[in-house]
C-alpha cells in the first residue's frame, strides 16, 4: 500500500529529502509503535524489516523498546526445550 502524507516544512528539513531514507524512517517508527502496542510480533518485525531474530532483538534494544516476552512465552520455550532434551 502506498500512502501520501504532508509533512510540515520544519520537520522536512530535519528528516531530509532522500525518499528512501524517509520511507525507511517512517516504516521504522511505525513498526516500533505497533510493537509497543502489541499489534506486531517479534517475527512480524523481522519480516517487515528483513531482519533475523537477533537483528530484531538488537533493533529493539537500540530503540529502547523492551521485548514483549510473557510468562506464556517462557512456558512455551521451556516446553520446547524439554521436548528437545527428550529427543537426544
N, CA and C of each residue as an Amber inpcrd file, in Angstrom:
protein
   264
   0.8500000  -1.1690000   0.0000000   0.0000000   0.0000000   0.0000000
   0.8960000   1.2330000   0.0000000   0.4850000   2.2140000  -0.7160000
   1.2090000   3.4690000  -0.7620000   0.3550000   4.5300000  -0.0970000
   0.9880000   5.3380000   0.7750000   0.2960000   6.3910000   1.4970000
   1.0480000   7.6960000   1.2630000   0.3200000   8.7620000   1.0390000
   0.9300000  10.0770000   0.8810000   0.5550000  10.9120000   2.0920000
   1.5710000  11.5450000   2.6920000   1.3150000  12.4060000   3.8510000
   1.9840000  13.7560000   3.6300000   1.4100000  14.7730000   4.2230000
   2.0130000  16.1030000   4.2030000   2.8280000  16.2740000   5.4680000
   4.0700000  16.7070000   5.3060000   4.9740000  16.8980000   6.4360000
   5.2530000  18.3920000   6.5670000   5.1180000  18.9380000   7.7810000
   5.4480000  20.3520000   7.9720000   6.8880000  20.6380000   7.5250000
   7.0990000  21.8050000   6.9710000   8.4050000  22.1780000   6.4130000
   9.5340000  22.0420000   7.4360000   9.2790000  22.4370000   8.6830000
  10.3190000  22.3290000   9.7190000  10.7470000  20.8800000   9.9220000
   9.7850000  19.9760000   9.9220000  10.0940000  18.5550000  10.0810000
  10.8030000  18.0230000   8.8430000  10.3710000  18.4540000   7.6720000
  11.0030000  18.0120000   6.4290000  12.4820000  18.3940000   6.4050000
  12.8150000  19.5660000   6.9090000  14.2190000  19.9950000   6.9640000
  15.0300000  19.0850000   7.8810000  14.4140000  18.6220000   8.9500000
  15.1120000  17.7430000   9.8930000  15.3480000  16.3520000   9.3270000
  14.3750000  15.8180000   8.6180000  14.4940000  14.4340000   8.1540000
  15.1220000  14.3100000   6.7760000  15.2940000  15.4210000   6.0710000
  15.9830000  15.3690000   4.7860000  15.0410000  15.1380000   3.6200000
  15.6490000  14.9620000   2.4380000  14.8520000  14.8470000   1.2230000
  15.0150000  13.5140000   0.5090000  15.8710000  12.6510000   1.0120000
  16.0750000  11.3530000   0.3700000  14.8310000  10.4900000   0.5850000
  14.1250000  10.2070000  -0.4960000  12.8490000   9.4790000  -0.4220000
  12.9860000   8.1250000   0.2740000  14.0140000   7.3610000  -0.0890000
  14.1980000   6.0310000   0.5050000  14.4590000   6.1350000   2.0030000
  15.2320000   7.1370000   2.4100000  15.5320000   7.3240000   3.8350000
  14.2690000   7.7020000   4.6030000  13.4780000   8.5800000   4.0370000
  12.2300000   8.9890000   4.6900000  11.2910000   7.7930000   4.8330000
  11.1430000   7.0040000   3.7680000  10.2680000   5.8320000   3.8250000
  10.7350000   4.8550000   4.8960000  12.0480000   4.6190000   4.9660000
  12.5930000   3.6880000   5.9600000  12.3490000   4.2070000   7.3740000
  12.5440000   5.5060000   7.5850000  12.3490000   6.0830000   8.9200000
  10.8850000   6.0130000   9.3520000   9.9830000   6.2730000   8.4250000
   8.5490000   6.1870000   8.7480000   8.1680000   4.7420000   9.0420000
   8.6580000   3.8110000   8.2320000   8.3800000   2.3930000   8.4690000
   8.9240000   1.9570000   9.8280000  10.1500000   2.3640000  10.1310000
  10.7750000   2.0070000  11.4060000   9.9670000   2.5440000  12.5860000
   9.5870000   3.8090000  12.5220000   8.8120000   4.4140000  13.6130000
   7.4620000   3.7200000  13.7810000   6.8300000   3.3900000  12.6720000
   5.5320000   2.7160000  12.7210000   5.6620000   1.3210000  13.3110000
   6.6730000   0.5870000  12.8790000   6.9120000  -0.7670000  13.3960000
   7.1540000  -0.7270000  14.9010000   7.9770000   0.1990000  15.3580000
   8.2580000   0.3020000  16.7900000   6.9860000   0.5890000  17.5860000
   6.1840000   1.5140000  17.1060000   4.9550000   1.8670000  17.8230000
   3.9650000   0.7060000  17.8380000   3.8220000   0.0230000  16.7160000
   2.8910000  -1.1060000  16.6590000   3.3620000  -2.2540000  17.5550000
   4.6670000  -2.4550000  17.6650000   5.2010000  -3.4850000  18.5650000
   4.9350000  -3.0940000  20.0180000   5.1880000  -1.8260000  20.3500000
   4.9360000  -1.3480000  21.7230000   3.4750000  -1.5600000  22.1200000
   2.5670000  -1.3700000  21.1670000   1.1260000  -1.5080000  21.4400000
   0.6580000  -2.9570000  21.3850000   1.5420000  -3.8610000  21.0050000
   1.1810000  -5.2670000  20.9540000   0.4860000  -5.7040000  19.6750000
   0.4910000  -4.8500000  18.6650000  -0.1750000  -5.1980000  17.4080000
   0.7590000  -5.8710000  16.4030000   2.0570000  -5.8360000  16.6620000
   3.0420000  -6.5350000  15.8310000   3.8650000  -7.4500000  16.7150000
   4.1970000  -8.6040000  16.1880000   5.0350000  -9.5450000  16.9310000
   6.4980000  -9.3690000  16.5460000   7.3470000 -10.0020000  17.3020000
   8.7820000 -10.0180000  17.0360000   9.0430000 -10.5430000  15.6270000
   8.3880000 -11.6430000  15.2830000   8.5610000 -12.2420000  13.9600000
   8.0720000 -11.3430000  12.8330000   6.9890000 -10.6330000  13.0780000
   6.4660000  -9.7200000  12.0590000   7.4340000  -8.5710000  11.8010000
   8.0970000  -8.1050000  12.8550000   9.1120000  -7.0620000  12.6700000
  10.2050000  -7.5720000  11.7430000  10.6610000  -8.7930000  12.0000000
  11.7040000  -9.3740000  11.1630000  11.3080000  -9.4290000   9.7010000
  10.0830000  -9.8480000   9.4340000   9.6120000  -9.9300000   8.0440000
   9.5110000  -8.5470000   7.4050000   8.9570000  -7.5960000   8.1310000
   8.7730000  -6.2550000   7.5780000  10.0890000  -5.5360000   7.3050000
  11.0660000  -5.7440000   8.1910000  12.3330000  -5.0230000   8.0670000
  13.4620000  -5.8760000   7.5000000  13.1670000  -7.1320000   7.1790000
  14.1920000  -8.0060000   6.6080000  15.3040000  -8.3310000   7.5850000
  14.9280000  -8.6200000   8.8320000  15.9060000  -8.9020000   9.8860000
  15.6990000 -10.3020000  10.4370000  16.7980000 -10.8980000  10.9360000
  16.6680000 -12.1700000  11.6380000  16.3460000 -11.8850000  13.1020000
  16.1390000 -12.9440000  13.8640000  15.7300000 -12.8090000  15.2700000
  16.6980000 -11.9560000  16.0870000  17.9900000 -12.1890000  15.8840000
  19.0000000 -11.4670000  16.6580000  19.0780000 -10.0000000  16.2440000
  18.8900000  -9.7340000  14.9650000  18.8720000  -8.3500000  14.4950000
  17.6590000  -7.6060000  15.0450000  16.5220000  -8.2910000  15.1270000
  15.3230000  -7.6670000  15.7040000  15.5690000  -7.3580000  17.1770000
  16.1660000  -8.2940000  17.9080000  16.4920000  -8.0420000  19.3200000
  17.3610000  -6.7950000  19.4540000  18.4030000  -6.6920000  18.6210000
  19.3090000  -5.5390000  18.6620000  18.5780000  -4.2560000  18.2650000
  17.7240000  -4.3480000  17.2490000  16.9350000  -3.2000000  16.7870000
  16.0530000  -2.6710000  17.9190000  15.3620000  -3.5720000  18.6100000
  14.5080000  -3.1560000  19.7210000  15.3390000  -2.5480000  20.8450000
  16.4580000  -3.1730000  21.1610000  17.3310000  -2.6590000  22.2200000
  17.8680000  -1.2760000  21.8570000  18.3270000  -1.1170000  20.6110000
  18.8590000   0.1730000  20.1540000  17.8160000   1.2810000  20.2250000
  16.5490000   0.9030000  20.1360000  15.4610000   1.8780000  20.1800000
  14.7610000   1.9180000  21.5360000  15.4180000   1.3380000  22.5450000
  14.9200000   1.3560000  23.9300000  13.5090000   0.7940000  24.0670000
  13.2510000  -0.2850000  23.3250000  11.9470000  -0.9460000  23.3890000
  12.1520000  -2.3240000  24.0140000  11.5260000  -2.5810000  25.1620000
  11.6970000  -3.8980000  25.7960000  11.0000000  -4.9990000  25.0050000
  11.5330000  -6.1990000  25.1110000  10.9070000  -7.3500000  24.4710000
   9.5670000  -7.6410000  25.1290000   8.5770000  -7.9660000  24.3270000
   7.2770000  -8.4030000  24.8460000   7.3680000  -9.9080000  25.0620000
   7.9200000 -10.3040000  26.1850000   8.1480000 -11.7180000  26.4760000
   7.3170000 -12.0760000  27.6940000   6.2170000 -12.7400000  27.4560000
   5.2560000 -13.0300000  28.5200000   5.6010000 -14.3320000  29.2470000
   4.8930000 -14.5810000  30.3200000   5.0280000 -15.8420000  31.0520000
   4.6690000 -17.0050000  30.1300000   3.6410000 -16.8100000  29.3050000
   3.2590000 -17.8580000  28.3550000   4.4060000 -18.1500000  27.3860000
   5.0840000 -17.1000000  26.9050000   6.2380000 -17.3040000  26.0210000
   7.3100000 -18.1240000  26.7270000   7.5620000 -17.8030000  27.9860000
   8.5570000 -18.5350000  28.7650000   8.1590000 -20.0000000  28.9090000
   6.9050000 -20.2370000  29.2460000   6.4280000 -21.6160000  29.3980000
   6.5220000 -22.3870000  28.0840000   6.1690000 -21.7240000  26.9820000
   6.2780000 -22.3700000  25.6670000   7.7300000 -22.7200000  25.3500000
   8.6370000 -21.7980000  25.6350000  10.0610000 -22.0500000  25.3800000
  10.5900000 -23.1840000  26.2540000  10.1790000 -23.2130000  27.5020000
  10.6180000 -24.2980000  28.3940000  10.0920000 -25.6430000  27.9080000
   8.8480000 -25.6700000  27.4670000   8.2500000 -26.8970000  26.9470000
   9.0160000 -27.3780000  25.7000000   9.3570000 -26.4590000  24.8340000
  10.1240000 -26.7980000  23.6320000  11.4920000 -27.3490000  24.0010000
  12.1530000 -26.7150000  24.9470000  13.4640000 -27.2000000  25.3890000
  13.3600000 -28.5890000  26.0060000  12.3150000 -28.8140000  26.7930000
  12.1110000 -30.1430000  27.3830000  11.9050000 -31.1970000  26.2960000
  11.1140000 -30.8530000  25.2860000  10.8760000 -31.7900000  24.1810000
  12.1630000 -32.0870000  23.4210000  12.9740000 -31.0800000  23.1970000
  14.2450000 -31.2790000  22.5010000  15.1980000 -32.1370000  23.3270000
  15.1860000 -31.9370000  24.6340000  16.0570000 -32.7230000  25.5130000
  15.6590000 -34.1960000  25.4950000  14.3680000 -34.4800000  25.3820000
  13.8950000 -35.8640000  25.3470000  14.2770000 -36.5670000  24.0490000
  14.4890000 -35.8150000  22.9910000  14.8290000 -36.3980000  21.6930000
  16.3010000 -36.7930000  21.5860000  17.1060000 -36.4280000  22.5460000
  18.5390000 -36.7600000  22.4960000  18.7780000 -38.2130000  22.6600000
